[in-house]
Amino acid sequence: MLFSRNRRTPPLALLATVALGLLLISPLSLFEPSFQLSFAGVLGLMVWLPRWQGCLAQRPSWLRITGMMLFTTLAASLATAPLALWHFHQIAPAGLVTNLVAIPWSHGERSLPHS
């Protein structure tokens, strides 16, 4: 049983279950770049971020925040780079730098009241 009140489901098992569920509904999604890139990006975040967080634990708050933004972008980029290269025949290394600006900016945009 995947969900239970008395135990914690391993995140990778949950990700695999979601992928399986989507593939049961639409098996050909496996061959679509959007499916592959989405699950590769999330997998990269789930595997690498917990390992990299430890090196930021004793740092000042501003460095932890900046470091986590960089590590988040790096983990997703590393995980999706082979697939992006395969499907689109290019890699966008500028994304590592632009995400350092785009992530805080998008958070600020979401926190502003909309009229």
DATA-V371112 format. One record per residue. N is the residue number from 1. OMEGA is omega in whole degrees, -180 to 180 (NA if undefined). D_LAST is the distance of its C-alpha to the last C-alpha in whole Angstrom. Layout:
BEGIN
N;OMEGA;D_LAST + N;OMEGA;D_LAST
END
This chain:
BEGIN
1;-176;45 + 2;-178;42 + 3;178;40 + 4;-179;42 + 5;-172;41 + 6;179;44 + 7;-178;43 + 8;179;41 + 9;177;40 + 10;-177;41 + 11;-179;38 + 12;176;40 + 13;179;41 + 14;178;38 + 15;179;37 + 16;179;40 + 17;177;39 + 18;179;36 + 19;179;37 + 20;179;40 + 21;178;38 + 22;180;36 + 23;175;40 + 24;179;41 + 25;-177;38 + 26;-175;39 + 27;-178;42 + 28;176;41 + 29;180;38 + 30;-176;40 + 31;-180;41 + 32;179;37 + 33;-178;36 + 34;179;33 + 35;-178;34 + 36;-178;37 + 37;179;34 + 38;-178;32 + 39;176;35 + 40;179;37 + 41;179;33 + 42;178;33 + 43;177;37 + 44;178;37 + 45;-177;34 + 46;-176;36 + 47;-172;39 + 48;-176;39 + 49;179;36 + 50;179;38 + 51;-177;41 + 52;-179;40 + 53;-177;38 + 54;-178;41 + 55;179;42 + 56;-171;38 + 57;-176;39 + 58;-179;41 + 59;175;39 + 60;-175;37 + 61;-179;33 + 62;180;32 + 63;176;34 + 64;-179;34 + 65;180;30 + 66;179;31 + 67;179;34 + 68;176;32 + 69;179;29 + 70;-180;32 + 71;178;34 + 72;178;31 + 73;-179;31 + 74;-179;35 + 75;180;36 + 76;-179;33 + 77;179;35 + 78;-178;38 + 79;-177;38 + 80;-176;37 + 81;180;39 + 82;180;42 + 83;178;40 + 84;178;38 + 85;-180;41 + 86;-175;43 + 87;-171;40 + 88;177;39 + 89;176;42 + 90;176;40 + 91;-179;38 + 92;-179;35 + 93;178;36 + 94;179;33 + 95;178;31 + 96;-179;32 + 97;-176;31 + 98;179;28 + 99;176;27 + 100;177;28 + 101;-173;25 + 102;-177;23 + 103;178;22 + 104;180;21 + 105;-179;19 + 106;177;17 + 107;178;17 + 108;179;15 + 109;-179;13 + 110;-178;12 + 111;178;13 + 112;177;10 + 113;179;7 + 114;180;4 + 115;NA;0
END
